[in-house]
Amino acid sequence: MKTWELEKEYDDLLAFVVEGRKRKRGNVKRAVETIKKALETKGEKALAEFSRKWDQWDGDYPLKLTADELRRAASKIEKKDIRVLKGMIGNVRSYHKGQAAPGRVYRKKGVVVRETFVPVEKALVYVPGGTAAYPSSLIMGAVPAQMAGVKRIFVTSPAARGDIHPYVAAGCELLGISDVYRLGGAQAIYAFSYGIGTIPKVDMIVGPGNAYVEEAKRDVYGKVGIDMLAGPTELIILCAGAFSPKAIAWDMFSQAEHDEMAMVGLFSSSKTHIDDVREQMRQLISSNERRGVIEKALKNNGFMVHYKNMDRAIEAINRIAPEHMELIGDDGKAKDVLYPGVVYLGRHTTVAMGDYYIGTNHVLPTGGAGRFTAGLSVDRFTKRKVVVKINKDFLDQYGDNAVRLSRIEGLYAHGEAIKARKEL
């Protein structure tokens, strides 16, 4: 990992991050287009072919799991782990409880506008798999959907050799979700966006995934709603002073182990501190069960930054807008941090606890999208419903102005429609 000198190499650092993001997308886009074309040509047959190729299916399986299959898979989980999952569900529900938008009534003489929020009818929660199991992502996607009042919630996840992961199955059982499918990757996103074969078409797709899933979600937006572009994970740690090199090393590893395309970075005001973190990473890497993934992520997308001016460091991080940020050593600077998906503050607030048990949602914007959107929440599963009523007094007061505007814009029928109502 290169160490950048922020004040001297500010623009070069930002270019490194931007180019890394572009490079990932460019390589992935071509592969995703191939998947899409195969689905358009072969339909559900292509889904089975992809599953045999990438999930090592040794035969054909029904894409939807039966209730018995779900129960059998969930029964493999120890009771102590069921308690852990229940605890997480409780914390996520508790945090999301107050998020639902209240609605409002706007009144002016002659007009009443009522705004309410209605849930989408069908939502898909995509649960990543492949190199690891993520029951936590299932919970983060399903709980706010349930609290929003979504009528039907579907879950899909890659199934190695045709088997859904037991922890994902257990999570579905605890959440009361029965529409569970063994399908992953970009092909799952397309299948539920278009309704291919026996796969239902949904209105909304949420959940993190790898770069291929992210690119497919980008492509289908408009056919369906999406939560955000939540691709390979990102973490930047900003230290106001020296802080435990061991803790920082493990935090960086914790995000790098998700995906070899993950981005992790450290900003520190001390070169000695950066060297100490490097040494800890060198010592600790051998004990990592996912060492190969971590090393590729660090090599391709990892970086260290030495800064002198903290305000300038925060400016750079706001420009990058990483998915996660840790701010350690100066809580007062939190007010200046605007665009990361979530900010973890202080010496005890590790990103890993946010991934699991704080209750805040870990489905967060990546790729710089934090500059204009936020993490998954209850209101993401709703849409604003607007009902408007005006009376004759309002038409008499403003109708002529509206007619004049229709003439200015060259839309004759608009004006005539208004005049016709005034005559009633």
C-alpha positions as a Markdown table, in Angstrom:
| # | Residue | x | y | z |
|---|---|---|---|---|
| 1 | Met | 0.0 | 0.0 | 0.0 |
| 2 | Lys | 1.3 | 3.4 | -0.9 |
| 3 | Thr | 1.5 | 6.2 | 1.6 |
| 4 | Trp | 0.4 | 9.6 | 0.2 |
| 5 | Glu | 1.4 | 13.0 | 1.4 |
| 6 | Leu | -1.9 | 14.7 | 1.5 |
| 7 | Glu | -0.9 | 18.4 | 1.2 |
| 8 | Lys | 1.5 | 17.6 | -1.7 |
| 9 | Glu | -0.5 | 14.9 | -3.4 |
| 10 | Tyr | -4.1 | 15.8 | -2.7 |
| 11 | Asp | -5.3 | 15.7 | -6.3 |
| 12 | Asp | -3.3 | 12.6 | -7.1 |
| 13 | Leu | -4.9 | 10.8 | -4.1 |
| 14 | Leu | -8.4 | 11.6 | -5.2 |
| 15 | Ala | -7.6 | 10.6 | -8.7 |
| 16 | Phe | -6.3 | 7.2 | -7.4 |
| 17 | Val | -9.6 | 6.6 | -5.6 |
| 18 | Val | -11.7 | 7.7 | -8.6 |
| 19 | Glu | -9.7 | 5.7 | -11.1 |
| 20 | Gly | -9.9 | 2.6 | -8.9 |
| 21 | Arg | -13.7 | 2.9 | -8.8 |
| 22 | Lys | -13.9 | 3.4 | -12.6 |
| 23 | Arg | -11.6 | 0.5 | -13.2 |
| 24 | Lys | -13.7 | -1.9 | -11.2 |
| 25 | Arg | -16.9 | -0.8 | -13.0 |
| 26 | Gly | -15.4 | -1.0 | -16.5 |
| 27 | Asn | -14.2 | -4.6 | -16.1 |
| 28 | Val | -17.5 | -5.6 | -14.5 |
| 29 | Lys | -19.9 | -3.9 | -16.9 |
| 30 | Arg | -18.9 | -6.1 | -19.8 |
| 31 | Ala | -19.5 | -9.3 | -17.9 |
| 32 | Val | -22.9 | -8.1 | -16.6 |
| 33 | Glu | -24.0 | -7.3 | -20.1 |
| 34 | Thr | -23.2 | -10.9 | -21.2 |
| 35 | Ile | -25.3 | -12.2 | -18.3 |
| 36 | Lys | -28.2 | -9.9 | -19.3 |
| 37 | Lys | -28.1 | -11.0 | -23.0 |
| 38 | Ala | -28.1 | -14.7 | -22.0 |
| 39 | Leu | -31.2 | -14.2 | -19.8 |
| 40 | Glu | -33.0 | -12.3 | -22.6 |
| 41 | Thr | -32.3 | -15.2 | -25.0 |
| 42 | Lys | -32.7 | -18.3 | -22.8 |
| 43 | Gly | -34.8 | -17.1 | -19.9 |
| 44 | Glu | -35.0 | -19.3 | -16.8 |
| 45 | Lys | -32.8 | -21.9 | -18.5 |
| 46 | Ala | -29.9 | -19.5 | -18.3 |
| 47 | Leu | -30.4 | -19.1 | -14.5 |
| 48 | Ala | -29.8 | -22.8 | -14.0 |
| 49 | Glu | -26.8 | -22.7 | -16.3 |
| 50 | Phe | -25.2 | -19.8 | -14.3 |
| 51 | Ser | -25.9 | -21.6 | -11.0 |
| 52 | Arg | -24.2 | -24.8 | -12.3 |
| 53 | Lys | -21.2 | -22.7 | -13.4 |
| 54 | Trp | -20.7 | -20.4 | -10.5 |
| 55 | Asp | -22.5 | -22.1 | -7.5 |
| 56 | Gln | -21.3 | -25.7 | -8.4 |
| 57 | Trp | -24.8 | -27.1 | -8.8 |
| 58 | Asp | -24.6 | -30.8 | -9.7 |
| 59 | Gly | -28.1 | -30.8 | -11.1 |
| 60 | Asp | -31.2 | -28.8 | -11.5 |
| 61 | Tyr | -33.0 | -27.5 | -8.3 |
| 62 | Pro | -36.2 | -25.6 | -8.0 |
| 63 | Leu | -35.3 | -21.9 | -7.6 |
| 64 | Lys | -37.7 | -21.4 | -4.7 |
| 65 | Leu | -37.0 | -23.3 | -1.5 |
| 66 | Thr | -39.8 | -25.4 | 0.0 |
| 67 | Ala | -40.9 | -24.8 | 3.6 |
| 68 | Asp | -39.4 | -28.2 | 4.5 |
| 69 | Glu | -36.0 | -27.3 | 2.9 |
| 70 | Leu | -36.0 | -24.0 | 4.8 |
| 71 | Arg | -36.8 | -25.7 | 8.1 |
| 72 | Arg | -34.2 | -28.4 | 7.6 |
| 73 | Ala | -31.5 | -25.9 | 6.8 |
| 74 | Ala | -32.4 | -23.7 | 9.8 |
| 75 | Ser | -32.4 | -26.6 | 12.1 |
| 76 | Lys | -28.6 | -27.0 | 11.7 |
| 77 | Ile | -28.0 | -23.8 | 13.7 |
| 78 | Glu | -27.1 | -24.1 | 17.4 |
| 79 | Lys | -29.5 | -22.5 | 19.9 |
| 80 | Lys | -26.9 | -20.1 | 21.1 |
| 81 | Asp | -26.6 | -18.7 | 17.6 |
| 82 | Ile | -30.3 | -18.4 | 17.2 |
| 83 | Arg | -30.2 | -16.2 | 20.3 |
| 84 | Val | -27.5 | -14.1 | 18.7 |
| 85 | Leu | -29.6 | -13.6 | 15.6 |
| 86 | Lys | -32.7 | -12.8 | 17.7 |
| 87 | Gly | -30.6 | -10.2 | 19.6 |
| 88 | Met | -29.5 | -8.5 | 16.3 |
| 89 | Ile | -33.1 | -8.5 | 15.0 |
| 90 | Gly | -34.2 | -6.8 | 18.2 |
| 91 | Asn | -31.5 | -4.1 | 18.0 |
| 92 | Val | -32.2 | -3.4 | 14.4 |
| 93 | Arg | -35.9 | -3.1 | 15.0 |
| 94 | Ser | -35.4 | -0.8 | 18.0 |
| 95 | Tyr | -33.2 | 1.6 | 16.0 |
| 96 | His | -35.5 | 1.7 | 12.9 |
| 97 | Lys | -38.7 | 2.0 | 14.9 |
| 98 | Gly | -38.9 | 5.8 | 14.7 |
| 99 | Gln | -37.9 | 6.2 | 11.0 |
| 100 | Ala | -41.3 | 6.1 | 9.4 |
| 101 | Ala | -42.3 | 9.4 | 7.8 |
| 102 | Pro | -45.4 | 10.9 | 9.5 |
| 103 | Gly | -47.0 | 12.6 | 6.5 |
| 104 | Arg | -48.6 | 16.1 | 6.5 |
| 105 | Val | -51.5 | 18.2 | 5.5 |
| 106 | Tyr | -50.9 | 21.5 | 3.6 |
| 107 | Arg | -53.7 | 24.0 | 3.7 |
| 108 | Lys | -54.1 | 27.3 | 1.9 |
| 109 | Lys | -57.2 | 29.2 | 1.1 |
| 110 | Gly | -59.0 | 27.1 | -1.5 |
| 111 | Val | -56.6 | 24.2 | -1.5 |
| 112 | Val | -55.8 | 21.1 | 0.6 |
| 113 | Val | -52.9 | 18.8 | -0.1 |
| 114 | Arg | -52.6 | 15.5 | 1.9 |
| 115 | Glu | -49.2 | 13.7 | 1.9 |
| 116 | Thr | -49.1 | 10.2 | 3.2 |
| 117 | Phe | -46.5 | 7.4 | 2.7 |
| 118 | Val | -47.5 | 4.0 | 1.3 |
| 119 | Pro | -45.2 | 1.0 | 1.2 |
| 120 | Val | -44.1 | -0.7 | -2.0 |
| 121 | Glu | -46.0 | -4.0 | -2.6 |
| 122 | Lys | -43.2 | -6.4 | -3.4 |
| 123 | Ala | -39.5 | -6.1 | -2.3 |
| 124 | Leu | -36.5 | -8.3 | -2.8 |
| 125 | Val | -33.8 | -8.5 | -0.2 |
| 126 | Tyr | -30.6 | -9.7 | -1.8 |
| 127 | Val | -28.3 | -11.5 | 0.6 |
| 128 | Pro | -24.7 | -11.9 | -0.6 |
| 129 | Gly | -23.1 | -15.3 | -0.5 |
| 130 | Gly | -20.4 | -17.1 | -2.4 |
| 131 | Thr | -17.3 | -16.5 | -0.3 |
| 132 | Ala | -19.2 | -16.0 | 3.0 |
| 133 | Ala | -22.7 | -16.1 | 4.6 |
| 134 | Tyr | -24.4 | -12.8 | 5.6 |
| 135 | Pro | -27.5 | -13.3 | 7.7 |
| 136 | Ser | -26.7 | -9.8 | 9.0 |
| 137 | Ser | -27.5 | -8.4 | 5.6 |
| 138 | Leu | -30.8 | -10.3 | 5.5 |
| 139 | Ile | -31.8 | -8.7 | 8.8 |
| 140 | Met | -30.7 | -5.2 | 7.7 |
| 141 | Gly | -32.8 | -5.5 | 4.5 |
| 142 | Ala | -35.9 | -7.3 | 5.8 |
| 143 | Val | -36.5 | -5.6 | 9.1 |
| 144 | Pro | -37.1 | -2.0 | 7.7 |
| 145 | Ala | -39.2 | -3.5 | 4.9 |
| 146 | Gln | -41.4 | -5.2 | 7.5 |
| 147 | Met | -41.6 | -2.1 | 9.5 |
| 148 | Ala | -42.6 | -0.1 | 6.4 |
| 149 | Gly | -45.5 | -2.5 | 5.8 |
| 150 | Val | -44.3 | -4.1 | 2.6 |
| 151 | Lys | -46.9 | -6.8 | 1.7 |
| 152 | Arg | -44.5 | -9.4 | 0.2 |
| 153 | Ile | -40.8 | -9.7 | 0.9 |
| 154 | Phe | -38.7 | -12.1 | -1.1 |
| 155 | Val | -35.2 | -13.2 | -0.2 |
| 156 | Thr | -32.6 | -14.6 | -2.6 |
| 157 | Ser | -29.1 | -15.7 | -2.0 |
| 158 | Pro | -26.4 | -17.8 | -3.8 |
| 159 | Ala | -26.7 | -21.5 | -2.9 |
| 160 | Ala | -23.5 | -23.4 | -3.1 |
| 161 | Arg | -24.2 | -26.9 | -4.5 |
| 162 | Gly | -27.8 | -26.0 | -4.3 |
| 163 | Asp | -28.0 | -25.6 | -0.6 |
| 164 | Ile | -29.1 | -22.3 | 1.0 |
| 165 | His | -26.8 | -21.3 | 3.9 |
| 166 | Pro | -28.2 | -22.5 | 7.2 |
| 167 | Tyr | -27.7 | -19.1 | 8.9 |
| 168 | Val | -29.6 | -17.3 | 6.1 |
| 169 | Ala | -32.4 | -20.0 | 6.4 |
| 170 | Ala | -32.5 | -19.5 | 10.2 |
| 171 | Gly | -32.8 | -15.7 | 9.7 |
| 172 | Cys | -35.7 | -16.2 | 7.3 |
| 173 | Glu | -37.4 | -18.4 | 9.8 |
| 174 | Leu | -37.0 | -16.0 | 12.6 |
| 175 | Leu | -38.3 | -13.1 | 10.4 |
| 176 | Gly | -41.2 | -15.1 | 9.2 |
| 177 | Ile | -40.2 | -14.9 | 5.5 |
| 178 | Ser | -41.2 | -17.9 | 3.4 |
| 179 | Asp | -40.5 | -16.7 | -0.2 |
| 180 | Val | -36.8 | -17.7 | -0.3 |
| 181 | Tyr | -34.9 | -18.4 | -3.5 |
| 182 | Arg | -31.5 | -20.0 | -4.2 |
| 183 | Leu | -30.2 | -17.6 | -6.7 |
| 184 | Gly | -27.3 | -15.0 | -6.6 |
| 185 | Gly | -25.2 | -12.7 | -8.6 |
| 186 | Ala | -26.3 | -10.2 | -11.3 |
| 187 | Gln | -28.6 | -12.9 | -12.8 |
| 188 | Ala | -30.7 | -12.7 | -9.6 |
| 189 | Ile | -31.1 | -9.0 | -9.9 |
| 190 | Tyr | -32.2 | -9.2 | -13.5 |
| 191 | Ala | -34.6 | -12.2 | -12.8 |
| 192 | Phe | -36.5 | -10.3 | -10.1 |
| 193 | Ser | -36.5 | -7.0 | -12.0 |
| 194 | Tyr | -38.1 | -8.5 | -15.1 |
| 195 | Gly | -39.9 | -11.6 | -13.7 |
| 196 | Ile | -38.1 | -14.4 | -15.6 |
| 197 | Gly | -39.8 | -17.8 | -15.7 |
| 198 | Thr | -41.1 | -18.7 | -12.2 |
| 199 | Ile | -39.3 | -15.7 | -10.6 |
| 200 | Pro | -41.7 | -13.0 | -9.6 |
| 201 | Lys | -41.2 | -9.4 | -10.7 |
| 202 | Val | -40.7 | -7.1 | -7.7 |
| 203 | Asp | -41.0 | -3.3 | -7.2 |
| 204 | Met | -37.9 | -2.7 | -5.1 |
| 205 | Ile | -34.5 | -4.4 | -4.7 |
| 206 | Val | -32.3 | -3.9 | -1.7 |
| 207 | Gly | -29.2 | -5.3 | -0.3 |
| 208 | Pro | -25.4 | -5.2 | -0.8 |
| 209 | Gly | -23.5 | -7.3 | -3.2 |
| 210 | Asn | -20.3 | -7.6 | -5.1 |
| 211 | Ala | -19.4 | -5.3 | -8.1 |
| 212 | Tyr | -21.5 | -7.5 | -10.5 |
| 213 | Val | -24.6 | -7.1 | -8.3 |
| 214 | Glu | -24.0 | -3.4 | -8.0 |
| 215 | Glu | -23.7 | -3.0 | -11.8 |
| 216 | Ala | -26.9 | -5.0 | -12.4 |
| 217 | Lys | -28.8 | -2.8 | -9.9 |
| 218 | Arg | -27.5 | 0.3 | -11.7 |
| 219 | Asp | -28.8 | -1.2 | -15.0 |
| 220 | Val | -32.3 | -2.1 | -13.8 |
| 221 | Tyr | -33.0 | 1.1 | -11.9 |
| 222 | Gly | -36.1 | 2.5 | -13.5 |
| 223 | Lys | -37.6 | -0.9 | -14.1 |
| 224 | Val | -37.5 | -1.4 | -10.3 |
| 225 | Gly | -36.5 | 0.8 | -7.4 |
| 226 | Ile | -33.3 | 0.2 | -5.7 |
| 227 | Asp | -32.0 | 1.1 | -2.3 |
| 228 | Met | -28.7 | 2.5 | -3.6 |
| 229 | Leu | -25.5 | 1.4 | -5.3 |
| 230 | Ala | -24.1 | -0.7 | -2.5 |
| 231 | Gly | -21.1 | -2.4 | -4.0 |
| 232 | Pro | -17.7 | -3.6 | -2.6 |
| 233 | Thr | -17.2 | -2.2 | 0.9 |
| 234 | Glu | -15.2 | 0.9 | 1.7 |
| 235 | Leu | -13.6 | 2.1 | 5.0 |
| 236 | Ile | -11.5 | 5.2 | 5.8 |
| 237 | Ile | -10.1 | 5.7 | 9.3 |
| 238 | Leu | -9.1 | 9.2 | 10.3 |
| 239 | Cys | -6.9 | 9.4 | 13.4 |
| 240 | Ala | -6.3 | 12.8 | 15.1 |
| 241 | Gly | -3.3 | 11.3 | 16.8 |
| 242 | Ala | -1.6 | 8.0 | 17.5 |
| 243 | Phe | -4.1 | 5.2 | 18.3 |
| 244 | Ser | -3.8 | 1.4 | 18.8 |
| 245 | Pro | -2.1 | 0.1 | 15.6 |
| 246 | Lys | -3.5 | -3.3 | 16.4 |
| 247 | Ala | -7.1 | -2.1 | 16.6 |
| 248 | Ile | -6.6 | -0.1 | 13.3 |
| 249 | Ala | -5.1 | -3.1 | 11.6 |
| 250 | Trp | -8.0 | -5.4 | 12.5 |
| 251 | Asp | -10.5 | -2.7 | 11.5 |
| 252 | Met | -8.9 | -2.5 | 8.0 |
| 253 | Phe | -8.8 | -6.3 | 7.8 |
| 254 | Ser | -12.5 | -6.5 | 8.8 |
| 255 | Gln | -13.6 | -4.6 | 5.7 |
| 256 | Ala | -10.9 | -5.9 | 3.3 |
| 257 | Glu | -12.0 | -9.5 | 4.0 |
| 258 | His | -15.4 | -8.9 | 2.5 |
| 259 | Asp | -14.2 | -8.7 | -1.1 |
| 260 | Glu | -10.9 | -8.4 | -3.0 |
| 261 | Met | -12.4 | -5.2 | -4.5 |
| 262 | Ala | -12.9 | -3.6 | -1.1 |
| 263 | Met | -11.3 | -0.2 | -0.5 |
| 264 | Val | -9.6 | 0.6 | 2.9 |
| 265 | Gly | -7.5 | 3.6 | 3.9 |
| 266 | Leu | -5.9 | 5.2 | 6.9 |
| 267 | Phe | -5.4 | 9.0 | 7.4 |
| 268 | Ser | -2.9 | 9.8 | 10.2 |
| 269 | Ser | -1.0 | 12.9 | 11.3 |
| 270 | Ser | 2.0 | 10.8 | 12.3 |
| 271 | Lys | 4.4 | 8.9 | 9.9 |
| 272 | Thr | 5.6 | 6.8 | 12.9 |
| 273 | His | 2.0 | 5.8 | 13.5 |
| 274 | Ile | 1.5 | 4.8 | 9.9 |
| 275 | Asp | 4.7 | 2.7 | 10.1 |
| 276 | Asp | 3.4 | 1.0 | 13.3 |
| 277 | Val | 0.1 | 0.2 | 11.7 |
| 278 | Arg | 1.9 | -1.3 | 8.7 |
| 279 | Glu | 4.0 | -3.5 | 11.0 |
| 280 | Gln | 0.9 | -4.7 | 12.9 |
| 281 | Met | -0.7 | -5.6 | 9.6 |
| 282 | Arg | 2.4 | -7.5 | 8.6 |
| 283 | Gln | 2.3 | -9.5 | 11.9 |
| 284 | Leu | -1.4 | -10.2 | 12.0 |
| 285 | Ile | -2.1 | -11.1 | 8.4 |
| 286 | Ser | -0.9 | -14.7 | 8.8 |
| 287 | Ser | -3.7 | -15.4 | 11.4 |
| 288 | Asn | -6.5 | -14.4 | 9.0 |
| 289 | Glu | -8.7 | -17.1 | 7.7 |
| 290 | Arg | -9.5 | -15.0 | 4.6 |
| 291 | Arg | -5.9 | -13.9 | 4.0 |
| 292 | Gly | -6.0 | -14.2 | 0.3 |
| 293 | Val | -9.0 | -11.9 | -0.1 |
| 294 | Ile | -7.5 | -9.4 | 2.3 |
| 295 | Glu | -4.1 | -9.3 | 0.6 |
| 296 | Lys | -5.7 | -8.7 | -2.8 |
| 297 | Ala | -7.9 | -5.9 | -1.5 |
| 298 | Leu | -5.0 | -4.2 | 0.2 |
| 299 | Lys | -2.7 | -4.5 | -2.8 |
| 300 | Asn | -5.3 | -3.2 | -5.3 |
| 301 | Asn | -7.3 | -0.7 | -3.2 |
| 302 | Gly | -5.5 | 0.0 | 0.1 |
| 303 | Phe | -3.7 | 3.2 | 1.0 |
| 304 | Met | -2.3 | 5.2 | 3.8 |
| 305 | Val | -2.3 | 9.0 | 4.0 |
| 306 | His | -0.1 | 11.3 | 6.0 |
| 307 | Tyr | -1.6 | 14.7 | 6.7 |
| 308 | Lys | -0.7 | 17.8 | 8.5 |
| 309 | Asn | -3.9 | 19.7 | 8.5 |
| 310 | Met | -6.9 | 17.9 | 9.8 |
| 311 | Asp | -9.5 | 20.1 | 8.1 |
| 312 | Arg | -7.8 | 19.3 | 4.8 |
| 313 | Ala | -8.0 | 15.6 | 5.6 |
| 314 | Ile | -11.7 | 15.9 | 6.3 |
| 315 | Glu | -12.2 | 17.8 | 3.1 |
| 316 | Ala | -10.6 | 14.9 | 1.2 |
| 317 | Ile | -12.7 | 12.3 | 2.9 |
| 318 | Asn | -15.9 | 14.3 | 2.2 |
| 319 | Arg | -14.8 | 14.3 | -1.5 |
| 320 | Ile | -14.2 | 10.5 | -1.5 |
| 321 | Ala | -17.4 | 9.9 | 0.5 |
| 322 | Pro | -16.5 | 6.3 | 1.6 |
| 323 | Glu | -19.2 | 3.9 | 2.8 |
| 324 | His | -17.8 | 3.8 | 6.3 |
| 325 | Met | -15.6 | 6.2 | 8.2 |
| 326 | Glu | -14.0 | 6.0 | 11.7 |
| 327 | Leu | -13.1 | 9.2 | 13.4 |
| 328 | Ile | -10.8 | 8.6 | 16.3 |
| 329 | Gly | -9.3 | 11.2 | 18.6 |
| 330 | Asp | -11.3 | 14.4 | 18.1 |
| 331 | Asp | -15.1 | 14.0 | 18.5 |
| 332 | Gly | -15.6 | 17.7 | 17.9 |
| 333 | Lys | -14.7 | 17.3 | 14.2 |
| 334 | Ala | -17.6 | 15.0 | 13.6 |
| 335 | Lys | -19.8 | 18.0 | 12.6 |
| 336 | Asp | -17.5 | 18.7 | 9.7 |
| 337 | Val | -17.7 | 15.1 | 8.3 |
| 338 | Leu | -20.7 | 15.3 | 5.9 |
| 339 | Tyr | -20.7 | 12.5 | 3.3 |
| 340 | Pro | -19.5 | 9.1 | 4.4 |
| 341 | Gly | -22.4 | 6.6 | 4.6 |
| 342 | Val | -21.9 | 6.3 | 8.3 |
| 343 | Val | -19.4 | 7.8 | 10.8 |
| 344 | Tyr | -18.2 | 5.8 | 13.7 |
| 345 | Leu | -16.9 | 8.0 | 16.5 |
| 346 | Gly | -14.4 | 7.4 | 19.3 |
| 347 | Arg | -12.0 | 4.8 | 20.5 |
| 348 | His | -14.5 | 2.0 | 21.1 |
| 349 | Thr | -16.8 | 2.4 | 18.0 |
| 350 | Thr | -15.5 | -0.2 | 15.6 |
| 351 | Val | -17.1 | -0.6 | 12.2 |
| 352 | Ala | -17.6 | -4.3 | 12.9 |
| 353 | Met | -20.1 | -3.5 | 15.7 |
| 354 | Gly | -22.0 | -1.4 | 13.3 |
| 355 | Asp | -22.1 | -4.3 | 10.8 |
| 356 | Tyr | -23.7 | -6.5 | 13.4 |
| 357 | Tyr | -25.2 | -5.2 | 16.6 |
| 358 | Ile | -25.6 | -1.4 | 17.1 |
| 359 | Gly | -28.8 | -1.5 | 15.1 |
| 360 | Thr | -28.0 | 1.1 | 12.5 |
| 361 | Asn | -28.3 | -0.2 | 9.0 |
| 362 | His | -25.1 | -1.5 | 7.3 |
| 363 | Val | -26.6 | -1.3 | 3.8 |
| 364 | Leu | -24.8 | 1.9 | 2.9 |
| 365 | Pro | -23.9 | 3.9 | -0.3 |
| 366 | Thr | -20.5 | 3.1 | -1.9 |
| 367 | Gly | -18.6 | 4.6 | -4.8 |
| 368 | Gly | -19.1 | 8.1 | -3.6 |
| 369 | Ala | -22.9 | 7.9 | -3.6 |
| 370 | Gly | -22.9 | 9.1 | 0.0 |
| 371 | Arg | -22.6 | 12.6 | -1.4 |
| 372 | Phe | -26.3 | 12.4 | -2.4 |
| 373 | Thr | -27.9 | 9.5 | -0.6 |
| 374 | Ala | -28.0 | 7.8 | 2.8 |
| 375 | Gly | -28.2 | 4.2 | 4.1 |
| 376 | Leu | -31.1 | 1.9 | 4.0 |
| 377 | Ser | -34.1 | 2.9 | 6.2 |
| 378 | Val | -37.8 | 2.3 | 6.7 |
| 379 | Asp | -38.8 | 5.2 | 4.4 |
| 380 | Arg | -36.8 | 3.8 | 1.5 |
| 381 | Phe | -39.6 | 1.2 | 1.2 |
| 382 | Thr | -42.3 | 3.8 | 0.9 |
| 383 | Lys | -43.4 | 6.3 | -1.6 |
| 384 | Arg | -45.0 | 9.7 | -1.0 |
| 385 | Lys | -48.7 | 9.7 | -2.0 |
| 386 | Val | -50.1 | 13.1 | -2.7 |
| 387 | Val | -53.9 | 13.9 | -2.9 |
| 388 | Val | -54.9 | 17.4 | -3.9 |
| 389 | Lys | -58.2 | 19.2 | -3.9 |
| 390 | Ile | -58.9 | 22.8 | -4.9 |
| 391 | Asn | -62.2 | 24.8 | -5.0 |
| 392 | Lys | -63.7 | 27.4 | -7.2 |
| 393 | Asp | -62.2 | 30.3 | -5.1 |
| 394 | Phe | -58.7 | 29.0 | -5.8 |
| 395 | Leu | -59.5 | 28.7 | -9.6 |
| 396 | Asp | -60.9 | 32.2 | -9.6 |
| 397 | Gln | -57.8 | 33.6 | -7.8 |
| 398 | Tyr | -55.0 | 31.8 | -9.7 |
| 399 | Gly | -56.6 | 30.3 | -12.9 |
| 400 | Asp | -55.9 | 33.3 | -15.2 |
| 401 | Asn | -52.2 | 33.3 | -14.1 |
| 402 | Ala | -52.0 | 29.6 | -14.9 |
| 403 | Val | -53.7 | 30.1 | -18.3 |
| 404 | Arg | -51.1 | 32.8 | -19.1 |
| 405 | Leu | -48.3 | 30.4 | -18.2 |
| 406 | Ser | -49.7 | 27.8 | -20.5 |
| 407 | Arg | -49.6 | 30.4 | -23.3 |
| 408 | Ile | -46.0 | 31.3 | -22.5 |
| 409 | Glu | -45.0 | 27.6 | -22.8 |
| 410 | Gly | -47.0 | 27.1 | -25.9 |
| 411 | Leu | -49.3 | 24.4 | -24.4 |
| 412 | Tyr | -52.7 | 25.6 | -25.5 |
| 413 | Ala | -54.8 | 22.7 | -24.2 |
| 414 | His | -53.5 | 23.3 | -20.7 |
| 415 | Gly | -55.0 | 26.7 | -20.6 |
| 416 | Glu | -58.3 | 25.6 | -22.2 |
| 417 | Ala | -58.6 | 22.8 | -19.6 |
| 418 | Ile | -58.2 | 25.4 | -16.8 |
| 419 | Lys | -60.8 | 27.7 | -18.4 |
| 420 | Ala | -63.3 | 24.8 | -18.8 |
| 421 | Arg | -63.1 | 24.2 | -15.0 |
| 422 | Lys | -63.6 | 27.8 | -14.2 |
| 423 | Glu | -66.9 | 27.7 | -16.2 |
| 424 | Leu | -68.4 | 24.9 | -14.0 |
